[in-house]
Amino acid sequence: MIVPVRCFTCGKLVADKHSEFVQRVRGGEDPKKVLDSLGMKRYCCRRMLISSMDVIDHLMPYNEAQWKRHAEYSVDRI
């Protein structure tokens, strides 16, 4: 996943807090409390952590389908 290094609006470093935020939220903690404990006070920085998502899991099926189609095409041409 591509994690934004800095907040797009204010430029504060947010990448160092991303892994802890994700682990704690997946562990069942309230995202608001996690962000408060990490020192994320500005709403622009909070948005950066809340809105980032792991897109690689959504894109992998397309990549696998592309490789299968490429393999089928290569076999047909030989």
mmCIF file of the N, C-alpha and C atoms, coordinates in Angstrom:
data_MODEL
# 
_entry.id   MODEL 
# 
loop_
_atom_site.group_PDB 
_atom_site.id 
_atom_site.type_symbol 
_atom_site.label_atom_id 
_atom_site.label_alt_id 
_atom_site.label_comp_id 
_atom_site.label_asym_id 
_atom_site.label_entity_id 
_atom_site.label_seq_id 
_atom_site.pdbx_PDB_ins_code 
_atom_site.Cartn_x 
_atom_site.Cartn_y 
_atom_site.Cartn_z 
_atom_site.occupancy 
_atom_site.B_iso_or_equiv 
_atom_site.pdbx_formal_charge 
_atom_site.auth_seq_id 
_atom_site.auth_comp_id 
_atom_site.auth_asym_id 
_atom_site.auth_atom_id 
_atom_site.pdbx_PDB_model_num 
ATOM 1   N N  . MET A 1 1  ? 0.839   -1.160  0.000   1.00 0.00 ? 1  MET A N  1 
ATOM 2   C CA . MET A 1 1  ? 0.000   0.000   0.000   1.00 0.00 ? 1  MET A CA 1 
ATOM 3   C C  . MET A 1 1  ? 0.890   1.231   0.000   1.00 0.00 ? 1  MET A C  1 
ATOM 4   N N  . ILE A 1 2  ? 0.441   2.233   -0.686  1.00 0.00 ? 2  ILE A N  1 
ATOM 5   C CA . ILE A 1 2  ? 1.164   3.487   -0.702  1.00 0.00 ? 2  ILE A CA 1 
ATOM 6   C C  . ILE A 1 2  ? 0.564   4.387   0.372   1.00 0.00 ? 2  ILE A C  1 
ATOM 7   N N  . VAL A 1 3  ? 1.355   4.619   1.405   1.00 0.00 ? 3  VAL A N  1 
ATOM 8   C CA . VAL A 1 3  ? 0.924   5.459   2.518   1.00 0.00 ? 3  VAL A CA 1 
ATOM 9   C C  . VAL A 1 3  ? 1.427   6.871   2.264   1.00 0.00 ? 3  VAL A C  1 
ATOM 10  N N  . PRO A 1 4  ? 0.564   7.864   2.375   1.00 0.00 ? 4  PRO A N  1 
ATOM 11  C CA . PRO A 1 4  ? 1.050   9.234   2.205   1.00 0.00 ? 4  PRO A CA 1 
ATOM 12  C C  . PRO A 1 4  ? 2.069   9.576   3.286   1.00 0.00 ? 4  PRO A C  1 
ATOM 13  N N  . VAL A 1 5  ? 3.187   10.145  2.881   1.00 0.00 ? 5  VAL A N  1 
ATOM 14  C CA . VAL A 1 5  ? 4.244   10.462  3.823   1.00 0.00 ? 5  VAL A CA 1 
ATOM 15  C C  . VAL A 1 5  ? 3.876   11.677  4.653   1.00 0.00 ? 5  VAL A C  1 
ATOM 16  N N  . ARG A 1 6  ? 3.352   12.686  3.996   1.00 0.00 ? 6  ARG A N  1 
ATOM 17  C CA . ARG A 1 6  ? 2.971   13.920  4.683   1.00 0.00 ? 6  ARG A CA 1 
ATOM 18  C C  . ARG A 1 6  ? 1.531   14.264  4.376   1.00 0.00 ? 6  ARG A C  1 
ATOM 19  N N  . CYS A 1 7  ? 0.943   15.048  5.245   1.00 0.00 ? 7  CYS A N  1 
ATOM 20  C CA . CYS A 1 7  ? -0.414  15.538  5.035   1.00 0.00 ? 7  CYS A CA 1 
ATOM 21  C C  . CYS A 1 7  ? -0.406  16.448  3.810   1.00 0.00 ? 7  CYS A C  1 
ATOM 22  N N  . PHE A 1 8  ? -1.379  16.267  2.932   1.00 0.00 ? 8  PHE A N  1 
ATOM 23  C CA . PHE A 1 8  ? -1.439  17.064  1.712   1.00 0.00 ? 8  PHE A CA 1 
ATOM 24  C C  . PHE A 1 8  ? -1.705  18.540  2.004   1.00 0.00 ? 8  PHE A C  1 
ATOM 25  N N  . THR A 1 9  ? -2.373  18.823  3.103   1.00 0.00 ? 9  THR A N  1 
ATOM 26  C CA . THR A 1 9  ? -2.762  20.200  3.400   1.00 0.00 ? 9  THR A CA 1 
ATOM 27  C C  . THR A 1 9  ? -1.708  20.953  4.192   1.00 0.00 ? 9  THR A C  1 
ATOM 28  N N  . CYS A 1 10 ? -1.280  20.404  5.325   1.00 0.00 ? 10 CYS A N  1 
ATOM 29  C CA . CYS A 1 10 ? -0.375  21.150  6.203   1.00 0.00 ? 10 CYS A CA 1 
ATOM 30  C C  . CYS A 1 10 ? 1.071   20.682  6.145   1.00 0.00 ? 10 CYS A C  1 
ATOM 31  N N  . GLY A 1 11 ? 1.328   19.496  5.614   1.00 0.00 ? 11 GLY A N  1 
ATOM 32  C CA . GLY A 1 11 ? 2.690   19.009  5.479   1.00 0.00 ? 11 GLY A CA 1 
ATOM 33  C C  . GLY A 1 11 ? 3.238   18.252  6.674   1.00 0.00 ? 11 GLY A C  1 
ATOM 34  N N  . LYS A 1 12 ? 2.408   17.993  7.664   1.00 0.00 ? 12 LYS A N  1 
ATOM 35  C CA . LYS A 1 12 ? 2.867   17.252  8.843   1.00 0.00 ? 12 LYS A CA 1 
ATOM 36  C C  . LYS A 1 12 ? 3.117   15.786  8.479   1.00 0.00 ? 12 LYS A C  1 
ATOM 37  N N  . LEU A 1 13 ? 4.139   15.201  9.084   1.00 0.00 ? 13 LEU A N  1 
ATOM 38  C CA . LEU A 1 13 ? 4.483   13.809  8.836   1.00 0.00 ? 13 LEU A CA 1 
ATOM 39  C C  . LEU A 1 13 ? 3.397   12.892  9.405   1.00 0.00 ? 13 LEU A C  1 
ATOM 40  N N  . VAL A 1 14 ? 2.825   12.023  8.563   1.00 0.00 ? 14 VAL A N  1 
ATOM 41  C CA . VAL A 1 14 ? 1.777   11.114  9.018   1.00 0.00 ? 14 VAL A CA 1 
ATOM 42  C C  . VAL A 1 14 ? 2.121   9.653   8.775   1.00 0.00 ? 14 VAL A C  1 
ATOM 43  N N  . ALA A 1 15 ? 3.117   9.361   7.936   1.00 0.00 ? 15 ALA A N  1 
ATOM 44  C CA . ALA A 1 15 ? 3.432   7.976   7.577   1.00 0.00 ? 15 ALA A CA 1 
ATOM 45  C C  . ALA A 1 15 ? 3.936   7.164   8.762   1.00 0.00 ? 15 ALA A C  1 
ATOM 46  N N  . ASP A 1 16 ? 4.609   7.805   9.705   1.00 0.00 ? 16 ASP A N  1 
ATOM 47  C CA . ASP A 1 16 ? 5.150   7.065   10.849  1.00 0.00 ? 16 ASP A CA 1 
ATOM 48  C C  . ASP A 1 16 ? 4.067   6.605   11.811  1.00 0.00 ? 16 ASP A C  1 
ATOM 49  N N  . LYS A 1 17 ? 2.897   7.162   11.714  1.00 0.00 ? 17 LYS A N  1 
ATOM 50  C CA . LYS A 1 17 ? 1.799   6.802   12.611  1.00 0.00 ? 17 LYS A CA 1 
ATOM 51  C C  . LYS A 1 17 ? 0.811   5.829   11.971  1.00 0.00 ? 17 LYS A C  1 
ATOM 52  N N  . HIS A 1 18 ? 0.947   5.593   10.688  1.00 0.00 ? 18 HIS A N  1 
ATOM 53  C CA . HIS A 1 18 ? -0.048  4.808   9.963   1.00 0.00 ? 18 HIS A CA 1 
ATOM 54  C C  . HIS A 1 18 ? -0.128  3.358   10.432  1.00 0.00 ? 18 HIS A C  1 
ATOM 55  N N  . SER A 1 19 ? 0.996   2.687   10.574  1.00 0.00 ? 19 SER A N  1 
ATOM 56  C CA . SER A 1 19 ? 0.953   1.264   10.949  1.00 0.00 ? 19 SER A CA 1 
ATOM 57  C C  . SER A 1 19 ? 0.358   1.061   12.338  1.00 0.00 ? 19 SER A C  1 
ATOM 58  N N  . GLU A 1 20 ? 0.717   1.923   13.275  1.00 0.00 ? 20 GLU A N  1 
ATOM 59  C CA . GLU A 1 20 ? 0.139   1.800   14.618  1.00 0.00 ? 20 GLU A CA 1 
ATOM 60  C C  . GLU A 1 20 ? -1.357  2.079   14.597  1.00 0.00 ? 20 GLU A C  1 
ATOM 61  N N  . PHE A 1 21 ? -1.768  3.070   13.812  1.00 0.00 ? 21 PHE A N  1 
ATOM 62  C CA . PHE A 1 21 ? -3.191  3.395   13.697  1.00 0.00 ? 21 PHE A CA 1 
ATOM 63  C C  . PHE A 1 21 ? -3.972  2.201   13.157  1.00 0.00 ? 21 PHE A C  1 
ATOM 64  N N  . VAL A 1 22 ? -3.483  1.590   12.098  1.00 0.00 ? 22 VAL A N  1 
ATOM 65  C CA . VAL A 1 22 ? -4.176  0.461   11.490  1.00 0.00 ? 22 VAL A CA 1 
ATOM 66  C C  . VAL A 1 22 ? -4.243  -0.721  12.445  1.00 0.00 ? 22 VAL A C  1 
ATOM 67  N N  . GLN A 1 23 ? -3.153  -1.032  13.126  1.00 0.00 ? 23 GLN A N  1 
ATOM 68  C CA . GLN A 1 23 ? -3.137  -2.156  14.057  1.00 0.00 ? 23 GLN A CA 1 
ATOM 69  C C  . GLN A 1 23 ? -4.125  -1.953  15.193  1.00 0.00 ? 23 GLN A C  1 
ATOM 70  N N  . ARG A 1 24 ? -4.139  -0.761  15.743  1.00 0.00 ? 24 ARG A N  1 
ATOM 71  C CA . ARG A 1 24 ? -5.016  -0.510  16.882  1.00 0.00 ? 24 ARG A CA 1 
ATOM 72  C C  . ARG A 1 24 ? -6.484  -0.479  16.487  1.00 0.00 ? 24 ARG A C  1 
ATOM 73  N N  . VAL A 1 25 ? -6.787  0.055   15.312  1.00 0.00 ? 25 VAL A N  1 
ATOM 74  C CA . VAL A 1 25 ? -8.188  0.088   14.862  1.00 0.00 ? 25 VAL A CA 1 
ATOM 75  C C  . VAL A 1 25 ? -8.661  -1.319  14.530  1.00 0.00 ? 25 VAL A C  1 
ATOM 76  N N  . ARG A 1 26 ? -7.803  -2.115  13.888  1.00 0.00 ? 26 ARG A N  1 
ATOM 77  C CA . ARG A 1 26 ? -8.174  -3.506  13.612  1.00 0.00 ? 26 ARG A CA 1 
ATOM 78  C C  . ARG A 1 26 ? -8.319  -4.301  14.896  1.00 0.00 ? 26 ARG A C  1 
ATOM 79  N N  . GLY A 1 27 ? -7.634  -3.869  15.943  1.00 0.00 ? 27 GLY A N  1 
ATOM 80  C CA . GLY A 1 27 ? -7.742  -4.518  17.242  1.00 0.00 ? 27 GLY A CA 1 
ATOM 81  C C  . GLY A 1 27 ? -9.018  -4.173  17.991  1.00 0.00 ? 27 GLY A C  1 
ATOM 82  N N  . GLY A 1 28 ? -9.797  -3.236  17.462  1.00 0.00 ? 28 GLY A N  1 
ATOM 83  C CA . GLY A 1 28 ? -11.093 -2.930  18.046  1.00 0.00 ? 28 GLY A CA 1 
ATOM 84  C C  . GLY A 1 28 ? -11.184 -1.592  18.746  1.00 0.00 ? 28 GLY A C  1 
ATOM 85  N N  . GLU A 1 29 ? -10.123 -0.812  18.747  1.00 0.00 ? 29 GLU A N  1 
ATOM 86  C CA . GLU A 1 29 ? -10.177 0.494   19.404  1.00 0.00 ? 29 GLU A CA 1 
ATOM 87  C C  . GLU A 1 29 ? -10.935 1.502   18.543  1.00 0.00 ? 29 GLU A C  1 
ATOM 88  N N  . ASP A 1 30 ? -11.449 2.518   19.192  1.00 0.00 ? 30 ASP A N  1 
ATOM 89  C CA . ASP A 1 30 ? -12.161 3.594   18.513  1.00 0.00 ? 30 ASP A CA 1 
ATOM 90  C C  . ASP A 1 30 ? -11.155 4.459   17.751  1.00 0.00 ? 30 ASP A C  1 
ATOM 91  N N  . PRO A 1 31 ? -11.374 4.693   16.447  1.00 0.00 ? 31 PRO A N  1 
ATOM 92  C CA . PRO A 1 31 ? -10.420 5.499   15.675  1.00 0.00 ? 31 PRO A CA 1 
ATOM 93  C C  . PRO A 1 31 ? -10.194 6.896   16.244  1.00 0.00 ? 31 PRO A C  1 
ATOM 94  N N  . LYS A 1 32 ? -11.226 7.499   16.803  1.00 0.00 ? 32 LYS A N  1 
ATOM 95  C CA . LYS A 1 32 ? -11.084 8.833   17.381  1.00 0.00 ? 32 LYS A CA 1 
ATOM 96  C C  . LYS A 1 32 ? -10.094 8.821   18.540  1.00 0.00 ? 32 LYS A C  1 
ATOM 97  N N  . LYS A 1 33 ? -10.193 7.843   19.398  1.00 0.00 ? 33 LYS A N  1 
ATOM 98  C CA . LYS A 1 33 ? -9.289  7.754   20.543  1.00 0.00 ? 33 LYS A CA 1 
ATOM 99  C C  . LYS A 1 33 ? -7.859  7.426   20.108  1.00 0.00 ? 33 LYS A C  1 
ATOM 100 N N  . VAL A 1 34 ? -7.732  6.587   19.084  1.00 0.00 ? 34 VAL A N  1 
ATOM 101 C CA . VAL A 1 34 ? -6.403  6.243   18.584  1.00 0.00 ? 34 VAL A CA 1 
ATOM 102 C C  . VAL A 1 34 ? -5.734  7.480   18.003  1.00 0.00 ? 34 VAL A C  1 
ATOM 103 N N  . LEU A 1 35 ? -6.459  8.241   17.205  1.00 0.00 ? 35 LEU A N  1 
ATOM 104 C CA . LEU A 1 35 ? -5.892  9.457   16.614  1.00 0.00 ? 35 LEU A CA 1 
ATOM 105 C C  . LEU A 1 35 ? -5.518  10.470  17.686  1.00 0.00 ? 35 LEU A C  1 
ATOM 106 N N  . ASP A 1 36 ? -6.348  10.596  18.713  1.00 0.00 ? 36 ASP A N  1 
ATOM 107 C CA . ASP A 1 36 ? -6.030  11.506  19.820  1.00 0.00 ? 36 ASP A CA 1 
ATOM 108 C C  . ASP A 1 36 ? -4.755  11.078  20.537  1.00 0.00 ? 36 ASP A C  1 
ATOM 109 N N  . SER A 1 37 ? -4.603  9.780   20.770  1.00 0.00 ? 37 SER A N  1 
ATOM 110 C CA . SER A 1 37 ? -3.418  9.303   21.487  1.00 0.00 ? 37 SER A CA 1 
ATOM 111 C C  . SER A 1 37 ? -2.147  9.406   20.638  1.00 0.00 ? 37 SER A C  1 
ATOM 112 N N  . LEU A 1 38 ? -2.303  9.387   19.314  1.00 0.00 ? 38 LEU A N  1 
ATOM 113 C CA . LEU A 1 38 ? -1.149  9.535   18.421  1.00 0.00 ? 38 LEU A CA 1 
ATOM 114 C C  . LEU A 1 38 ? -0.758  10.994  18.217  1.00 0.00 ? 38 LEU A C  1 
ATOM 115 N N  . GLY A 1 39 ? -1.558  11.896  18.740  1.00 0.00 ? 39 GLY A N  1 
ATOM 116 C CA . GLY A 1 39 ? -1.244  13.319  18.629  1.00 0.00 ? 39 GLY A CA 1 
ATOM 117 C C  . GLY A 1 39 ? -1.712  13.951  17.334  1.00 0.00 ? 39 GLY A C  1 
ATOM 118 N N  . MET A 1 40 ? -2.651  13.331  16.672  1.00 0.00 ? 40 MET A N  1 
ATOM 119 C CA . MET A 1 40 ? -3.191  13.878  15.429  1.00 0.00 ? 40 MET A CA 1 
ATOM 120 C C  . MET A 1 40 ? -4.362  14.786  15.785  1.00 0.00 ? 40 MET A C  1 
ATOM 121 N N  . LYS A 1 41 ? -4.097  16.080  15.879  1.00 0.00 ? 41 LYS A N  1 
ATOM 122 C CA . LYS A 1 41 ? -5.118  17.021  16.315  1.00 0.00 ? 41 LYS A CA 1 
ATOM 123 C C  . LYS A 1 41 ? -5.815  17.725  15.151  1.00 0.00 ? 41 LYS A C  1 
ATOM 124 N N  . ARG A 1 42 ? -5.103  17.954  14.071  1.00 0.00 ? 42 ARG A N  1 
ATOM 125 C CA . ARG A 1 42 ? -5.692  18.654  12.936  1.00 0.00 ? 42 ARG A CA 1 
ATOM 126 C C  . ARG A 1 42 ? -6.579  17.713  12.130  1.00 0.00 ? 42 ARG A C  1 
ATOM 127 N N  . TYR A 1 43 ? -7.707  18.211  11.675  1.00 0.00 ? 43 TYR A N  1 
ATOM 128 C CA . TYR A 1 43 ? -8.624  17.353  10.937  1.00 0.00 ? 43 TYR A CA 1 
ATOM 129 C C  . TYR A 1 43 ? -8.067  16.973  9.567   1.00 0.00 ? 43 TYR A C  1 
ATOM 130 N N  . CYS A 1 44 ? -7.180  17.796  9.009   1.00 0.00 ? 44 CYS A N  1 
ATOM 131 C CA . CYS A 1 44 ? -6.589  17.434  7.713   1.00 0.00 ? 44 CYS A CA 1 
ATOM 132 C C  . CYS A 1 44 ? -5.676  16.222  7.863   1.00 0.00 ? 44 CYS A C  1 
ATOM 133 N N  . CYS A 1 45 ? -4.921  16.152  8.941   1.00 0.00 ? 45 CYS A N  1 
ATOM 134 C CA . CYS A 1 45 ? -4.036  15.010  9.184   1.00 0.00 ? 45 CYS A CA 1 
ATOM 135 C C  . CYS A 1 45 ? -4.837  13.765  9.552   1.00 0.00 ? 45 CYS A C  1 
ATOM 136 N N  . ARG A 1 46 ? -5.891  13.948  10.299  1.00 0.00 ? 46 ARG A N  1 
ATOM 137 C CA . ARG A 1 46 ? -6.752  12.826  10.665  1.00 0.00 ? 46 ARG A CA 1 
ATOM 138 C C  . ARG A 1 46 ? -7.366  12.209  9.412   1.00 0.00 ? 46 ARG A C  1 
ATOM 139 N N  . ARG A 1 47 ? -7.744  13.073  8.483   1.00 0.00 ? 47 ARG A N  1 
ATOM 140 C CA . ARG A 1 47 ? -8.320  12.611  7.226   1.00 0.00 ? 47 ARG A CA 1 
ATOM 141 C C  . ARG A 1 47 ? -7.334  11.731  6.465   1.00 0.00 ? 47 ARG A C  1 
ATOM 142 N N  . MET A 1 48 ? -6.051  12.090  6.510   1.00 0.00 ? 48 MET A N  1 
ATOM 143 C CA . MET A 1 48 ? -5.044  11.327  5.779   1.00 0.00 ? 48 MET A CA 1 
ATOM 144 C C  . MET A 1 48 ? -4.973  9.881   6.277   1.00 0.00 ? 48 MET A C  1 
ATOM 145 N N  . LEU A 1 49 ? -5.084  9.684   7.572   1.00 0.00 ? 49 LEU A N  1 
ATOM 146 C CA . LEU A 1 49 ? -5.011  8.330   8.126   1.00 0.00 ? 49 LEU A CA 1 
ATOM 147 C C  . LEU A 1 49 ? -6.318  7.574   7.974   1.00 0.00 ? 49 LEU A C  1 
ATOM 148 N N  . ILE A 1 50 ? -7.420  8.265   8.165   1.00 0.00 ? 50 ILE A N  1 
ATOM 149 C CA . ILE A 1 50 ? -8.719  7.592   8.090   1.00 0.00 ? 50 ILE A CA 1 
ATOM 150 C C  . ILE A 1 50 ? -9.058  7.196   6.663   1.00 0.00 ? 50 ILE A C  1 
ATOM 151 N N  . SER A 1 51 ? -8.743  8.053   5.703   1.00 0.00 ? 51 SER A N  1 
ATOM 152 C CA . SER A 1 51 ? -9.183  7.806   4.333   1.00 0.00 ? 51 SER A CA 1 
ATOM 153 C C  . SER A 1 51 ? -8.232  6.949   3.514   1.00 0.00 ? 51 SER A C  1 
ATOM 154 N N  . SER A 1 52 ? -7.023  6.693   3.987   1.00 0.00 ? 52 SER A N  1 
ATOM 155 C CA . SER A 1 52 ? -6.123  5.845   3.198   1.00 0.00 ? 52 SER A CA 1 
ATOM 156 C C  . SER A 1 52 ? -6.559  4.392   3.350   1.00 0.00 ? 52 SER A C  1 
ATOM 157 N N  . MET A 1 53 ? -6.518  3.677   2.222   1.00 0.00 ? 53 MET A N  1 
ATOM 158 C CA . MET A 1 53 ? -6.954  2.288   2.250   1.00 0.00 ? 53 MET A CA 1 
ATOM 159 C C  . MET A 1 53 ? -5.972  1.430   1.460   1.00 0.00 ? 53 MET A C  1 
ATOM 160 N N  . ASP A 1 54 ? -5.979  0.162   1.747   1.00 0.00 ? 54 ASP A N  1 
ATOM 161 C CA . ASP A 1 54 ? -5.081  -0.776  1.104   1.00 0.00 ? 54 ASP A CA 1 
ATOM 162 C C  . ASP A 1 54 ? -5.696  -1.210  -0.222  1.00 0.00 ? 54 ASP A C  1 
ATOM 163 N N  . VAL A 1 55 ? -5.269  -0.595  -1.309  1.00 0.00 ? 55 VAL A N  1 
ATOM 164 C CA . VAL A 1 55 ? -5.860  -0.869  -2.612  1.00 0.00 ? 55 VAL A CA 1 
ATOM 165 C C  . VAL A 1 55 ? -5.252  -2.087  -3.285  1.00 0.00 ? 55 VAL A C  1 
ATOM 166 N N  . ILE A 1 56 ? -4.115  -2.565  -2.812  1.00 0.00 ? 56 ILE A N  1 
ATOM 167 C CA . ILE A 1 56 ? -3.463  -3.687  -3.473  1.00 0.00 ? 56 ILE A CA 1 
ATOM 168 C C  . ILE A 1 56 ? -4.336  -4.938  -3.436  1.00 0.00 ? 56 ILE A C  1 
ATOM 169 N N  . ASP A 1 57 ? -5.091  -5.140  -2.361  1.00 0.00 ? 57 ASP A N  1 
ATOM 170 C CA . ASP A 1 57 ? -5.976  -6.298  -2.280  1.00 0.00 ? 57 ASP A CA 1 
ATOM 171 C C  . ASP A 1 57 ? -7.089  -6.229  -3.319  1.00 0.00 ? 57 ASP A C  1 
ATOM 172 N N  . HIS A 1 58 ? -7.493  -5.023  -3.666  1.00 0.00 ? 58 HIS A N  1 
ATOM 173 C CA . HIS A 1 58 ? -8.549  -4.848  -4.663  1.00 0.00 ? 58 HIS A CA 1 
ATOM 174 C C  . HIS A 1 58 ? -8.006  -4.948  -6.089  1.00 0.00 ? 58 HIS A C  1 
ATOM 175 N N  . LEU A 1 59 ? -6.737  -4.655  -6.287  1.00 0.00 ? 59 LEU A N  1 
ATOM 176 C CA . LEU A 1 59 ? -6.156  -4.654  -7.622  1.00 0.00 ? 59 LEU A CA 1 
ATOM 177 C C  . LEU A 1 59 ? -5.539  -5.987  -8.028  1.00 0.00 ? 59 LEU A C  1 
ATOM 178 N N  . MET A 1 60 ? -5.185  -6.826  -7.084  1.00 0.00 ? 60 MET A N  1 
ATOM 179 C CA . MET A 1 60 ? -4.521  -8.086  -7.398  1.00 0.00 ? 60 MET A CA 1 
ATOM 180 C C  . MET A 1 60 ? -5.341  -9.008  -8.306  1.00 0.00 ? 60 MET A C  1 
ATOM 181 N N  . PRO A 1 61 ? -6.658  -9.139  -8.132  1.00 0.00 ? 61 PRO A N  1 
ATOM 182 C CA . PRO A 1 61 ? -7.401  -10.003 -9.062  1.00 0.00 ? 61 PRO A CA 1 
ATOM 183 C C  . PRO A 1 61 ? -7.264  -9.569  -10.523 1.00 0.00 ? 61 PRO A C  1 
ATOM 184 N N  . TYR A 1 62 ? -7.195  -8.274  -10.774 1.00 0.00 ? 62 TYR A N  1 
ATOM 185 C CA . TYR A 1 62 ? -7.045  -7.785  -12.140 1.00 0.00 ? 62 TYR A CA 1 
ATOM 186 C C  . TYR A 1 62 ? -5.671  -8.129  -12.691 1.00 0.00 ? 62 TYR A C  1 
ATOM 187 N N  . ASN A 1 63 ? -4.659  -8.039  -11.852 1.00 0.00 ? 63 ASN A N  1 
ATOM 188 C CA . ASN A 1 63 ? -3.310  -8.374  -12.285 1.00 0.00 ? 63 ASN A CA 1 
ATOM 189 C C  . ASN A 1 63 ? -3.207  -9.862  -12.597 1.00 0.00 ? 63 ASN A C  1 
ATOM 190 N N  . GLU A 1 64 ? -3.803  -10.701 -11.780 1.00 0.00 ? 64 GLU A N  1 
ATOM 191 C CA . GLU A 1 64 ? -3.768  -12.142 -12.018 1.00 0.00 ? 64 GLU A CA 1 
ATOM 192 C C  . GLU A 1 64 ? -4.515  -12.498 -13.303 1.00 0.00 ? 64 GLU A C  1 
ATOM 193 N N  . ALA A 1 65 ? -5.642  -11.847 -13.535 1.00 0.00 ? 65 ALA A N  1 
ATOM 194 C CA . ALA A 1 65 ? -6.397  -12.098 -14.764 1.00 0.00 ? 65 ALA A CA 1 
ATOM 195 C C  . ALA A 1 65 ? -5.607  -11.661 -15.983 1.00 0.00 ? 65 ALA A C  1 
ATOM 196 N N  . GLN A 1 66 ? -4.878  -10.582 -15.870 1.00 0.00 ? 66 GLN A N  1 
ATOM 197 C CA . GLN A 1 66 ? -4.063  -10.106 -16.978 1.00 0.00 ? 66 GLN A CA 1 
ATOM 198 C C  . GLN A 1 66 ? -2.961  -11.113 -17.311 1.00 0.00 ? 66 GLN A C  1 
ATOM 199 N N  . TRP A 1 67 ? -2.326  -11.677 -16.295 1.00 0.00 ? 67 TRP A N  1 
ATOM 200 C CA . TRP A 1 67 ? -1.271  -12.661 -16.537 1.00 0.00 ? 67 TRP A CA 1 
ATOM 201 C C  . TRP A 1 67 ? -1.834  -13.936 -17.169 1.00 0.00 ? 67 TRP A C  1 
ATOM 202 N N  . LYS A 1 68 ? -3.021  -14.359 -16.737 1.00 0.00 ? 68 LYS A N  1 
ATOM 203 C CA . LYS A 1 68 ? -3.640  -15.548 -17.336 1.00 0.00 ? 68 LYS A CA 1 
ATOM 204 C C  . LYS A 1 68 ? -3.970  -15.295 -18.803 1.00 0.00 ? 68 LYS A C  1 
ATOM 205 N N  . ARG A 1 69 ? -4.503  -14.131 -19.092 1.00 0.00 ? 69 ARG A N  1 
ATOM 206 C CA . ARG A 1 69 ? -4.842  -13.790 -20.466 1.00 0.00 ? 69 ARG A CA 1 
ATOM 207 C C  . ARG A 1 69 ? -3.572  -13.712 -21.323 1.00 0.00 ? 69 ARG A C  1 
ATOM 208 N N  . HIS A 1 70 ? -2.518  -13.165 -20.770 1.00 0.00 ? 70 HIS A N  1 
ATOM 209 C CA . HIS A 1 70 ? -1.245  -13.082 -21.487 1.00 0.00 ? 70 HIS A CA 1 
ATOM 210 C C  . HIS A 1 70 ? -0.697  -14.482 -21.771 1.00 0.00 ? 70 HIS A C  1 
ATOM 211 N N  . ALA A 1 71 ? -0.794  -15.386 -20.799 1.00 0.00 ? 71 ALA A N  1 
ATOM 212 C CA . ALA A 1 71 ? -0.305  -16.752 -20.980 1.00 0.00 ? 71 ALA A CA 1 
ATOM 213 C C  . ALA A 1 71 ? -1.121  -17.471 -22.051 1.00 0.00 ? 71 ALA A C  1 
ATOM 214 N N  . GLU A 1 72 ? -2.433  -17.276 -22.064 1.00 0.00 ? 72 GLU A N  1 
ATOM 215 C CA . GLU A 1 72 ? -3.275  -17.904 -23.078 1.00 0.00 ? 72 GLU A CA 1 
ATOM 216 C C  . GLU A 1 72 ? -2.947  -17.366 -24.467 1.00 0.00 ? 72 GLU A C  1 
ATOM 217 N N  . TYR A 1 73 ? -2.707  -16.105 -24.564 1.00 0.00 ? 73 TYR A N  1 
ATOM 218 C CA . TYR A 1 73 ? -2.387  -15.481 -25.838 1.00 0.00 ? 73 TYR A CA 1 
ATOM 219 C C  . TYR A 1 73 ? -1.036  -15.970 -26.347 1.00 0.00 ? 73 TYR A C  1 
ATOM 220 N N  . SER A 1 74 ? -0.079  -16.140 -25.442 1.00 0.00 ? 74 SER A N  1 
ATOM 221 C CA . SER A 1 74 ? 1.253   -16.601 -25.818 1.00 0.00 ? 74 SER A CA 1 
ATOM 222 C C  . SER A 1 74 ? 1.200   -18.047 -26.330 1.00 0.00 ? 74 SER A C  1 
ATOM 223 N N  . VAL A 1 75 ? 0.366   -18.878 -25.735 1.00 0.00 ? 75 VAL A N  1 
ATOM 224 C CA . VAL A 1 75 ? 0.236   -20.275 -26.153 1.00 0.00 ? 75 VAL A CA 1 
ATOM 225 C C  . VAL A 1 75 ? -0.402  -20.337 -27.523 1.00 0.00 ? 75 VAL A C  1 
ATOM 226 N N  . ASP A 1 76 ? -1.387  -19.515 -27.794 1.00 0.00 ? 76 ASP A N  1 
ATOM 227 C CA . ASP A 1 76 ? -2.078  -19.520 -29.081 1.00 0.00 ? 76 ASP A CA 1 
ATOM 228 C C  . ASP A 1 76 ? -1.164  -19.105 -30.219 1.00 0.00 ? 76 ASP A C  1 
ATOM 229 N N  . ARG A 1 77 ? -0.203  -18.254 -29.978 1.00 0.00 ? 77 ARG A N  1 
ATOM 230 C CA . ARG A 1 77 ? 0.666   -17.741 -31.026 1.00 0.00 ? 77 ARG A CA 1 
ATOM 231 C C  . ARG A 1 77 ? 1.774   -18.706 -31.402 1.00 0.00 ? 77 ARG A C  1 
ATOM 232 N N  . ILE A 1 78 ? 2.076   -19.665 -30.537 1.00 0.00 ? 78 ILE A N  1 
ATOM 233 C CA . ILE A 1 78 ? 3.204   -20.582 -30.797 1.00 0.00 ? 78 ILE A CA 1 
ATOM 234 C C  . ILE A 1 78 ? 2.820   -21.637 -31.754 1.00 0.00 ? 78 ILE A C  1 
# 
